[in-house]
Amino acid sequence: MSDWTDAVSTEEPRDLGSKKSLRPGAQCHYPSPSAFDRIARTVCRVGRIPRKELYESWEIVKRVRRHLRGTRIIDLACGHGLVAYALAVIMPSVPEIIAVDRRLPPSAALLRDAMEAEWPSLAERVRLQQGDVRSVPVLENDIVVCAHGCGSLTDRALDLALDAGADVAVLPCCSDHSRLDDGGLRGWLGGDLAIDVVRAVRLRDAGYKVWTQHIPAEITPKNRLLMGRFQRVEA
Ligand SMILES: C[S@@+](CC[C@H](N)C(=O)[O-])C[C@H]1O[C@@H](n2cnc3c(N)ncnc32)[C@H](O)[C@@H]1O
């Protein structure tokens, strides 16, 4: 029986956007057997990952699970890899998850070890890989995820997904207003939003069903989540 649920612990702490690392002593805030609480306790045991990252990752993964389909997940610019590992937990039917970053931080290996200790089957399904975002060829049945891909990195993730016709979810980060396409909309929308609107329209024009959502601003101010599912025309 799956232990997956949208709910987070009823005893969750305030200040969900805190950049302080969750420490082992905070495990008591996450007492239930739910997937979220088990992931939270595992993150606490690692002792290196900010609380913000736990809540942000959870908001992303539960929406990816709801809307996107795919037989493989690629977490581009994965950092510590929590998005990839949480997706592996709540999408148990996905056999392969690859988390790639050009410079994996030390917390990535610590999180991998802790997650594999809690869910041994993850060792077979999740691969952490050091390399450029282009080092993993994207296939049409993939789900490409990129959280806080700085500047044009978000657009590289979109390029890779679009080229393959793969599903995609990005949570854009800082935008370089001098280089990124704002569609001439910045006068009305401001630079960051204009750039994200152009990204969404780009997906729609390429045949994607598009979802534009916010994750709670108390977790992160960079909270626009853009998701697209490629609409295949059946022969
Ligand atoms: C702001 S962090 C986001 C990390 C993680 N996705 C998260 O949400 O916590 C950006 C990450 O992008 C990685 N990165 C930057 N350029 C990259 C590239 N060309 N290929 C792979 N990773 C890259 C950095 O090493 C860094 O870990």
The ligand as an SDF file (V2000), in Angstrom:
LIG
                    3D

 27 29  0  0  0  0  0  0  0  0999 V2000
   20.5740   27.3610   -7.4500 C   0  0  0  0  0  0  0  0  0  0  0  0
   21.2440   25.7490   -7.5550 S   0  0  0  0  0  0  0  0  0  0  0  0
   19.7730   24.7480   -7.5890 C   0  0  0  0  0  0  0  0  0  0  0  0
   20.0070   23.3680   -7.0360 C   0  0  0  0  0  0  0  0  0  0  0  0
   18.7440   22.5220   -6.8600 C   0  0  0  0  0  0  0  0  0  0  0  0
   18.0740   22.2720   -8.1160 N   0  0  0  0  0  0  0  0  0  0  0  0
   17.8080   23.1660   -5.8850 C   0  0  0  0  0  0  0  0  0  0  0  0
   16.6990   23.5820   -6.2560 O   0  0  0  0  0  0  0  0  0  0  0  0
   18.1710   23.2500   -4.7070 O   0  0  0  0  0  0  0  0  0  0  0  0
   21.8290   25.6910   -9.2100 C   0  0  0  0  0  0  0  0  0  0  0  0
   22.6420   24.4390   -9.5250 C   0  0  0  0  0  0  0  0  0  0  0  0
   22.9010   24.4160  -10.9180 O   0  0  0  0  0  0  0  0  0  0  0  0
   24.1320   23.7580  -11.1000 C   0  0  0  0  0  0  0  0  0  0  0  0
   24.5720   24.0710  -12.4670 N   0  0  0  0  0  0  0  0  0  0  0  0
   24.8510   25.3060  -12.9810 C   0  0  0  0  0  0  0  0  0  0  0  0
   25.1560   25.1850  -14.2900 N   0  0  0  0  0  0  0  0  0  0  0  0
   25.0870   23.8710  -14.6000 C   0  0  0  0  0  0  0  0  0  0  0  0
   25.3010   23.1300  -15.8040 C   0  0  0  0  0  0  0  0  0  0  0  0
   25.6440   23.7280  -16.9470 N   0  0  0  0  0  0  0  0  0  0  0  0
   25.1180   21.7830  -15.7630 N   0  0  0  0  0  0  0  0  0  0  0  0
   24.7680   21.1630  -14.6040 C   0  0  0  0  0  0  0  0  0  0  0  0
   24.5650   21.8190  -13.4450 N   0  0  0  0  0  0  0  0  0  0  0  0
   24.7110   23.1610  -13.4340 C   0  0  0  0  0  0  0  0  0  0  0  0
   24.9930   24.3210   -9.9790 C   0  0  0  0  0  0  0  0  0  0  0  0
   26.1230   23.4960   -9.7190 O   0  0  0  0  0  0  0  0  0  0  0  0
   23.9800   24.3570   -8.8260 C   0  0  0  0  0  0  0  0  0  0  0  0
   24.0350   23.1760   -8.0500 O   0  0  0  0  0  0  0  0  0  0  0  0
  1  2  1  0
  2  3  1  0
  2 10  1  0
  3  4  1  0
  4  5  1  0
  5  6  1  0
  5  7  1  0
  7  8  2  0
  7  9  1  0
 10 11  1  0
 11 12  1  0
 11 26  1  0
 12 13  1  0
 13 14  1  0
 13 24  1  0
 14 15  1  0
 14 23  1  0
 15 16  2  0
 16 17  1  0
 17 18  1  0
 17 23  2  0
 18 19  1  0
 18 20  2  0
 20 21  1  0
 21 22  2  0
 22 23  1  0
 24 25  1  0
 24 26  1  0
 26 27  1  0
M  CHG  2   2   1   9  -1
M  END
$$$$
